[in-house]
């Protein structure tokens, strides 16, 4: 019997990542785009909790031109794992990060003149011409040079022999709302910059504005590339966006029944005694809690067991939650329960959990802690976590 740490039994709670669904989602997105438009797959924050390495490999295999990450650590974890595809570092870079970007062929977003000058000097030392994408702030007031002030920075970039101005980009603040008026205003501001560049004879390979909402609802803003994140994982950015038929959620959250309690009338459940049994009840304990990222609610929500809903009773603890299985008499110890995903004809969606959490779907997906191991299925031999999932080295 092997008792090494590499072979210990898995905890009976996990996040299941269906790479077969991810592959189909990537294919559907690629099919929906006109052939000249390229895809940047956003894999920041450990691919929204799905495991950046597996997602990155699959995205590149399915034709993504770029991977989008937020931190140097995220980029280097992919490079260290052998991912050689193009990586765009979103956001702003500190000066000490720039040599790493040049040495490891990372494409850098630039937002201001000091970074441009420092990166040019670093690139020259490495004897490289480093591609950069200029971020233009068209109204989100986050990263980027204000659109009215962008042209001088464009000229500074193209004057540096060690830099290549490969792309210009902006980010929509409200592309997934029914009212697209602000997104249209952002487009106009972006085009002010690109028209100014044209008058100076300056061209770039990539103009990219669209996130998932823009990809779905603003086809005239696709240009040479779109940046798609949440949609790849089978979740719409909002309920008012265009539907892309066939997309399926990639992540499910599952656990096994770890204890069963027989309650008598008047018995209470959990911290704070938030539930009192009105009659004899049968309660199952699932070894998942707010320490794993489940919303800290009381007497709200449900799990799916044997294809039926078992309501949550009492408060969510750090490592456990309780569900009422009185009406599921066949439920037994170590049966599988689904806390997010589908079982039989029933489904608990990421949006259902977002409502419990009083937040958004992005928060739910990236909020699952890494102690809740990722288990890949339907991934074939390339799935890095198929047999014994290990925590990825993402930024969460």
MARNUVO-935250 format. One record per residue (C-alpha): residue in one letter; y, x, z; residue number from 1. Coordinates in nm, 3 decimals. Last residue first. Layout:
BEGIN
["a" [Y X Z] NUM]
...
// end
This chain:
BEGIN
["x" [3.351 -0.637 -0.617] 396]
["x" [3.415 -0.323 -0.816] 395]
["x" [3.084 -0.281 -0.992] 394]
["x" [2.810 -0.038 -0.892] 393]
["x" [2.522 -0.275 -0.963] 392]
["x" [2.294 -0.376 -0.677] 391]
["x" [1.926 -0.316 -0.755] 390]
["x" [1.686 -0.568 -0.899] 389]
["x" [1.313 -0.487 -0.884] 388]
["x" [1.127 -0.588 -1.198] 387]
["x" [1.378 -0.727 -1.445] 386]
["x" [1.686 -0.541 -1.319] 385]
["x" [1.757 -0.305 -1.612] 384]
["x" [1.670 -0.559 -1.879] 383]
["x" [1.602 -0.353 -2.192] 382]
["x" [1.229 -0.437 -2.189] 381]
["x" [1.290 -0.805 -2.257] 380]
["x" [1.583 -0.993 -2.110] 379]
["x" [1.437 -1.335 -2.046] 378]
["x" [1.501 -1.296 -1.673] 377]
["x" [1.733 -1.071 -1.475] 376]
["x" [1.733 -1.072 -1.096] 375]
["x" [2.065 -0.994 -0.931] 374]
["x" [2.042 -0.941 -0.560] 373]
["x" [2.245 -1.144 -0.312] 372]
["x" [2.350 -0.835 -0.114] 371]
["x" [2.592 -0.790 -0.404] 370]
["x" [2.812 -1.074 -0.287] 369]
["x" [2.867 -1.384 -0.500] 368]
["x" [3.245 -1.421 -0.525] 367]
["x" [3.277 -1.321 -0.890] 366]
["x" [3.112 -1.643 -1.001] 365]
["x" [3.286 -1.870 -0.750] 364]
["x" [3.632 -1.721 -0.806] 363]
["x" [3.605 -1.755 -1.184] 362]
["x" [3.503 -2.120 -1.140] 361]
["x" [3.826 -2.205 -0.960] 360]
["x" [3.916 -2.285 -0.599] 359]
["x" [3.885 -2.561 -0.342] 358]
["x" [3.553 -2.404 -0.236] 357]
["x" [3.368 -2.732 -0.264] 356]
["x" [3.542 -2.801 -0.595] 355]
["x" [3.450 -2.453 -0.717] 354]
["x" [3.091 -2.526 -0.618] 353]
["x" [3.078 -2.827 -0.847] 352]
["x" [3.247 -2.620 -1.121] 351]
["x" [2.969 -2.362 -1.096] 350]
["x" [2.736 -2.647 -1.179] 349]
["x" [2.463 -2.814 -0.975] 348]
["x" [2.212 -2.961 -1.218] 347]
["x" [1.939 -3.225 -1.209] 346]
["x" [1.685 -3.310 -1.477] 345]
["x" [1.429 -3.057 -1.357] 344]
["x" [1.611 -2.779 -1.175] 343]
["x" [1.942 -2.657 -1.312] 342]
["x" [2.197 -2.413 -1.177] 341]
["x" [2.376 -2.337 -0.854] 340]
["x" [2.208 -2.390 -0.517] 339]
["x" [1.855 -2.412 -0.656] 338]
["x" [1.564 -2.430 -0.411] 337]
["x" [1.222 -2.272 -0.457] 336]
["x" [0.939 -2.364 -0.220] 335]
["x" [0.884 -2.099 0.046] 334]
["x" [0.778 -2.348 0.314] 333]
["x" [0.699 -2.694 0.178] 332]
["x" [0.878 -2.984 0.010] 331]
["x" [0.638 -3.266 -0.077] 330]
["x" [0.816 -3.511 0.154] 329]
["x" [1.142 -3.494 -0.045] 328]
["x" [1.332 -3.785 0.114] 327]
["x" [1.350 -3.615 0.453] 326]
["x" [1.456 -3.290 0.284] 325]
["x" [1.800 -3.263 0.452] 324]
["x" [1.955 -2.925 0.384] 323]
["x" [2.049 -2.638 0.614] 322]
["x" [2.245 -2.324 0.538] 321]
["x" [2.182 -1.964 0.630] 320]
["x" [2.317 -1.610 0.640] 319]
["x" [2.684 -1.638 0.736] 318]
["x" [2.647 -1.999 0.851] 317]
["x" [2.734 -2.311 0.648] 316]
["x" [2.811 -2.606 0.872] 315]
["x" [2.594 -2.909 0.937] 314]
["x" [2.392 -3.089 0.672] 313]
["x" [2.366 -2.998 0.305] 312]
["x" [2.225 -3.278 0.093] 311]
["x" [1.885 -3.232 -0.076] 310]
["x" [1.919 -3.333 -0.439] 309]
["x" [1.598 -3.377 -0.637] 308]
["x" [1.418 -3.164 -0.894] 307]
["x" [1.154 -3.040 -0.653] 306]
["x" [1.437 -2.901 -0.442] 305]
["x" [1.796 -2.896 -0.568] 304]
["x" [2.053 -2.797 -0.309] 303]
["x" [2.347 -3.003 -0.193] 302]
["x" [2.719 -3.012 -0.125] 301]
["x" [2.914 -3.119 0.180] 300]
["x" [2.818 -3.165 0.544] 299]
["x" [3.038 -2.873 0.647] 298]
["x" [3.176 -2.616 0.404] 297]
["x" [3.195 -2.237 0.392] 296]
["x" [3.152 -2.195 0.016] 295]
["x" [2.852 -1.975 -0.072] 294]
["x" [2.956 -1.614 -0.125] 293]
["x" [2.661 -1.427 0.022] 292]
["x" [2.813 -1.395 0.368] 291]
["x" [2.903 -1.764 0.329] 290]
["x" [2.534 -1.841 0.357] 289]
["x" [2.192 -1.810 0.198] 288]
["x" [1.854 -1.807 0.373] 287]
["x" [1.773 -2.175 0.311] 286]
["x" [1.669 -2.383 0.614] 285]
["x" [1.496 -2.715 0.551] 284]
["x" [1.554 -3.025 0.763] 283]
["x" [1.328 -3.326 0.815] 282]
["x" [1.503 -3.618 0.982] 281]
["x" [1.414 -3.868 1.252] 280]
["x" [1.716 -4.091 1.301] 279]
["x" [2.095 -4.059 1.316] 278]
["x" [2.067 -3.677 1.325] 277]
["x" [2.394 -3.528 1.446] 276]
["x" [2.586 -3.296 1.218] 275]
["x" [2.888 -3.078 1.298] 274]
["x" [2.730 -2.930 1.610] 273]
["x" [2.992 -2.652 1.611] 272]
["x" [2.744 -2.406 1.469] 271]
["x" [2.434 -2.566 1.320] 270]
["x" [2.251 -2.898 1.342] 269]
["x" [2.244 -3.156 1.620] 268]
["x" [1.956 -3.366 1.754] 267]
["x" [2.053 -3.723 1.842] 266]
["x" [1.755 -3.890 1.677] 265]
["x" [1.468 -3.640 1.648] 264]
["x" [1.473 -3.351 1.404] 263]
["x" [1.170 -3.181 1.248] 262]
["x" [1.272 -2.832 1.134] 261]
["x" [1.151 -2.643 0.826] 260]
["x" [1.206 -2.271 0.779] 259]
["x" [1.255 -2.015 0.499] 258]
["x" [1.280 -2.252 0.203] 257]
["x" [1.326 -2.024 -0.097] 256]
["x" [1.656 -1.934 -0.259] 255]
["x" [1.828 -1.963 -0.596] 254]
["x" [2.170 -1.909 -0.751] 253]
["x" [2.177 -1.949 -1.129] 252]
["x" [2.376 -1.743 -1.377] 251]
["x" [2.379 -1.763 -1.758] 250]
["x" [2.532 -2.107 -1.800] 249]
["x" [2.455 -2.253 -2.143] 248]
["x" [2.658 -2.268 -2.465] 247]
["x" [2.498 -2.487 -2.733] 246]
["x" [2.806 -2.664 -2.865] 245]
["x" [3.137 -2.485 -2.815] 244]
["x" [3.356 -2.740 -2.642] 243]
["x" [3.731 -2.737 -2.704] 242]
["x" [3.929 -2.693 -2.386] 241]
["x" [4.025 -2.980 -2.153] 240]
["x" [3.758 -2.912 -1.891] 239]
["x" [3.877 -2.559 -1.825] 238]
["x" [3.772 -2.198 -1.887] 237]
["x" [3.435 -2.333 -2.004] 236]
["x" [3.133 -2.165 -1.846] 235]
["x" [2.837 -2.024 -2.039] 234]
["x" [2.868 -1.660 -1.934] 233]
["x" [3.020 -1.565 -2.266] 232]
["x" [3.286 -1.830 -2.203] 231]
["x" [3.405 -1.652 -1.888] 230]
["x" [3.512 -1.340 -2.076] 229]
["x" [3.627 -1.342 -2.437] 228]
["x" [3.895 -1.106 -2.568] 227]
["x" [3.976 -1.187 -2.930] 226]
["x" [4.027 -0.944 -3.220] 225]
["x" [4.196 -0.903 -3.560] 224]
["x" [4.416 -1.214 -3.560] 223]
["x" [4.286 -1.487 -3.327] 222]
["x" [4.623 -1.655 -3.271] 221]
["x" [4.585 -1.916 -3.547] 220]
["x" [4.257 -2.019 -3.383] 219]
["x" [4.437 -2.134 -3.067] 218]
["x" [4.201 -2.373 -2.885] 217]
["x" [3.869 -2.200 -2.825] 216]
["x" [3.966 -1.834 -2.860] 215]
["x" [4.289 -1.901 -2.673] 214]
["x" [4.098 -2.049 -2.382] 213]
["x" [3.853 -1.758 -2.377] 212]
["x" [4.132 -1.497 -2.390] 211]
["x" [4.337 -1.463 -2.704] 210]
["x" [4.626 -1.227 -2.772] 209]
["x" [4.486 -0.940 -2.974] 208]
["x" [4.651 -0.749 -3.256] 207]
["x" [4.426 -0.468 -3.369] 206]
["x" [4.450 -0.205 -3.641] 205]
["x" [4.818 -0.136 -3.595] 204]
["x" [5.103 -0.112 -3.845] 203]
["x" [5.450 0.044 -3.829] 202]
["x" [5.674 0.035 -4.137] 201]
["x" [5.991 -0.009 -3.934] 200]
["x" [6.035 -0.368 -4.055] 199]
["x" [5.670 -0.422 -3.969] 198]
["x" [5.724 -0.315 -3.609] 197]
["x" [6.006 -0.565 -3.568] 196]
["x" [5.777 -0.835 -3.706] 195]
["x" [5.513 -0.730 -3.449] 194]
["x" [5.763 -0.752 -3.165] 193]
["x" [5.907 -1.090 -3.258] 192]
["x" [5.549 -1.202 -3.318] 191]
["x" [5.470 -1.149 -2.950] 190]
["x" [5.768 -1.362 -2.850] 189]
["x" [5.659 -1.640 -3.083] 188]
["x" [5.303 -1.627 -2.949] 187]
["x" [5.429 -1.646 -2.592] 186]
["x" [5.630 -1.957 -2.683] 185]
["x" [5.317 -2.109 -2.833] 184]
["x" [5.126 -2.037 -2.512] 183]
["x" [5.410 -2.204 -2.322] 182]
["x" [5.384 -2.517 -2.537] 181]
["x" [5.004 -2.540 -2.525] 180]
["x" [4.986 -2.851 -2.307] 179]
["x" [4.616 -2.936 -2.284] 178]
["x" [4.567 -2.635 -2.057] 177]
["x" [4.329 -2.345 -2.127] 176]
["x" [4.591 -2.122 -2.292] 175]
["x" [4.814 -2.111 -1.986] 174]
["x" [4.923 -1.756 -1.900] 173]
["x" [4.822 -1.607 -2.233] 172]
["x" [4.783 -1.230 -2.241] 171]
["x" [4.947 -0.982 -2.477] 170]
["x" [4.823 -0.715 -2.711] 169]
["x" [4.915 -0.435 -2.944] 168]
["x" [4.649 -0.206 -3.087] 167]
["x" [4.562 0.133 -3.231] 166]
["x" [4.876 0.326 -3.143] 165]
["x" [4.714 0.666 -3.180] 164]
["x" [4.819 0.935 -2.934] 163]
["x" [4.808 1.316 -2.960] 162]
["x" [5.082 1.329 -3.224] 161]
["x" [5.328 1.142 -2.996] 160]
["x" [5.604 0.982 -3.204] 159]
["x" [5.389 0.670 -3.249] 158]
["x" [5.399 0.608 -2.874] 157]
["x" [5.774 0.657 -2.838] 156]
["x" [5.839 0.422 -3.131] 155]
["x" [5.629 0.149 -2.970] 154]
["x" [5.816 0.206 -2.643] 153]
["x" [6.148 0.155 -2.823] 152]
["x" [6.006 -0.164 -2.980] 151]
["x" [5.890 -0.325 -2.654] 150]
["x" [6.215 -0.405 -2.474] 149]
["x" [6.259 -0.770 -2.573] 148]
["x" [5.885 -0.825 -2.535] 147]
["x" [5.888 -0.705 -2.174] 146]
["x" [5.654 -0.409 -2.134] 145]
["x" [5.318 -0.498 -1.991] 144]
["x" [5.134 -0.598 -1.677] 143]
["x" [5.215 -0.917 -1.484] 142]
["x" [5.514 -1.125 -1.576] 141]
["x" [5.310 -1.385 -1.769] 140]
["x" [5.599 -1.434 -2.010] 139]
["x" [5.547 -1.227 -2.323] 138]
["x" [5.462 -0.904 -2.146] 137]
["x" [5.345 -0.669 -2.421] 136]
["x" [5.047 -0.442 -2.357] 135]
["x" [5.029 -0.147 -2.594] 134]
["x" [4.678 -0.044 -2.691] 133]
["x" [4.600 0.327 -2.694] 132]
["x" [4.377 0.554 -2.901] 131]
["x" [4.354 0.917 -2.783] 130]
["x" [4.394 1.192 -3.041] 129]
["x" [4.199 1.476 -2.889] 128]
["x" [4.244 1.848 -2.831] 127]
["x" [4.171 1.804 -2.462] 126]
["x" [4.505 1.957 -2.366] 125]
["x" [4.676 1.740 -2.630] 124]
["x" [4.517 1.427 -2.482] 123]
["x" [4.648 1.519 -2.136] 122]
["x" [5.001 1.573 -2.266] 121]
["x" [4.994 1.244 -2.456] 120]
["x" [4.858 1.064 -2.151] 119]
["x" [5.145 1.190 -1.937] 118]
["x" [5.406 1.084 -2.193] 117]
["x" [5.260 0.737 -2.248] 116]
["x" [5.212 0.682 -1.875] 115]
["x" [5.577 0.768 -1.816] 114]
["x" [5.692 0.535 -2.095] 113]
["x" [5.547 0.205 -1.978] 112]
["x" [5.268 -0.043 -2.038] 111]
["x" [4.975 0.146 -2.182] 110]
["x" [4.625 0.007 -2.222] 109]
["x" [4.379 0.294 -2.256] 108]
["x" [4.078 0.342 -2.480] 107]
["x" [3.811 0.547 -2.305] 106]
["x" [3.662 0.845 -2.483] 105]
["x" [3.513 1.010 -2.174] 104]
["x" [3.734 1.318 -2.158] 103]
["x" [4.053 1.131 -2.247] 102]
["x" [4.006 0.856 -1.991] 101]
["x" [3.896 1.103 -1.726] 100]
["x" [4.205 1.313 -1.788] 99]
["x" [4.419 0.998 -1.745] 98]
["x" [4.292 0.892 -1.403] 97]
["x" [4.510 1.137 -1.207] 96]
["x" [4.826 0.977 -1.363] 95]
["x" [4.748 0.630 -1.237] 94]
["x" [4.645 0.376 -1.498] 93]
["x" [4.773 0.023 -1.558] 92]
["x" [4.582 -0.291 -1.655] 91]
["x" [4.295 -0.312 -1.902] 90]
["x" [4.073 -0.016 -1.983] 89]
["x" [3.923 -0.080 -2.325] 88]
["x" [3.569 0.051 -2.368] 87]
["x" [3.414 0.145 -2.702] 86]
["x" [3.038 0.181 -2.706] 85]
["x" [2.862 0.484 -2.558] 84]
["x" [2.683 0.314 -2.266] 83]
["x" [2.460 0.583 -2.115] 82]
["x" [2.449 0.472 -1.752] 81]
["x" [2.719 0.724 -1.660] 80]
["x" [2.943 0.572 -1.930] 79]
["x" [2.894 0.224 -1.786] 78]
["x" [2.963 0.338 -1.428] 77]
["x" [3.260 0.531 -1.567] 76]
["x" [3.427 0.222 -1.709] 75]
["x" [3.389 0.021 -1.390] 74]
["x" [3.517 0.312 -1.180] 73]
["x" [3.815 0.349 -1.413] 72]
["x" [3.910 -0.008 -1.334] 71]
["x" [3.972 -0.330 -1.525] 70]
["x" [3.703 -0.349 -1.788] 69]
["x" [3.687 -0.481 -2.146] 68]
["x" [3.398 -0.388 -2.374] 67]
["x" [3.486 -0.341 -2.738] 66]
["x" [3.340 -0.407 -3.083] 65]
["x" [3.097 -0.679 -2.975] 64]
["x" [2.818 -0.712 -3.232] 63]
["x" [2.519 -0.858 -3.053] 62]
["x" [2.384 -0.518 -2.946] 61]
["x" [2.724 -0.437 -2.797] 60]
["x" [2.717 -0.757 -2.591] 59]
["x" [2.359 -0.694 -2.481] 58]
["x" [2.429 -0.345 -2.354] 57]
["x" [2.746 -0.457 -2.177] 56]
["x" [2.578 -0.757 -2.015] 55]
["x" [2.292 -0.546 -1.881] 54]
["x" [2.528 -0.282 -1.745] 53]
["x" [2.791 -0.519 -1.608] 52]
["x" [2.567 -0.728 -1.387] 51]
["x" [2.636 -1.103 -1.382] 50]
["x" [2.906 -1.104 -1.113] 49]
["x" [3.195 -1.168 -1.352] 48]
["x" [3.065 -0.884 -1.569] 47]
["x" [3.054 -0.648 -1.269] 46]
["x" [3.422 -0.720 -1.203] 45]
["x" [3.516 -0.643 -1.562] 44]
["x" [3.272 -0.721 -1.844] 43]
["x" [3.512 -0.880 -2.094] 42]
["x" [3.347 -0.877 -2.437] 41]
["x" [3.597 -0.777 -2.707] 40]
["x" [3.503 -0.951 -3.030] 39]
["x" [3.620 -0.881 -3.384] 38]
["x" [3.779 -1.122 -3.630] 37]
["x" [3.704 -1.036 -3.994] 36]
["x" [3.393 -1.261 -4.003] 35]
["x" [3.568 -1.584 -3.893] 34]
["x" [3.469 -1.654 -3.532] 33]
["x" [3.235 -1.940 -3.440] 32]
["x" [2.926 -1.737 -3.529] 31]
["x" [3.032 -1.456 -3.294] 30]
["x" [3.079 -1.706 -3.011] 29]
["x" [2.742 -1.870 -3.079] 28]
["x" [2.568 -1.531 -3.098] 27]
["x" [2.718 -1.421 -2.768] 26]
["x" [2.608 -1.748 -2.606] 25]
["x" [2.256 -1.701 -2.746] 24]
["x" [2.233 -1.350 -2.602] 23]
["x" [2.362 -1.471 -2.265] 22]
["x" [2.104 -1.748 -2.263] 21]
["x" [1.826 -1.496 -2.320] 20]
["x" [1.982 -1.274 -2.056] 19]
["x" [1.921 -1.538 -1.791] 18]
["x" [2.071 -1.392 -1.472] 17]
["x" [1.916 -1.517 -1.148] 16]
["x" [2.120 -1.465 -0.836] 15]
["x" [1.887 -1.421 -0.540] 14]
["x" [1.749 -1.555 -0.214] 13]
["x" [1.399 -1.488 -0.077] 12]
["x" [1.480 -1.119 -0.013] 11]
["x" [1.270 -0.901 -0.239] 10]
["x" [0.966 -0.728 -0.098] 9]
["x" [0.994 -0.349 -0.060] 8]
["x" [0.889 -0.135 -0.356] 7]
["x" [1.177 0.108 -0.405] 6]
["x" [1.214 0.142 -0.028] 5]
["x" [0.874 0.312 -0.004] 4]
["x" [0.596 0.121 0.170] 3]
["x" [0.336 0.144 -0.104] 2]
["x" [0.000 0.000 0.000] 1]
// end
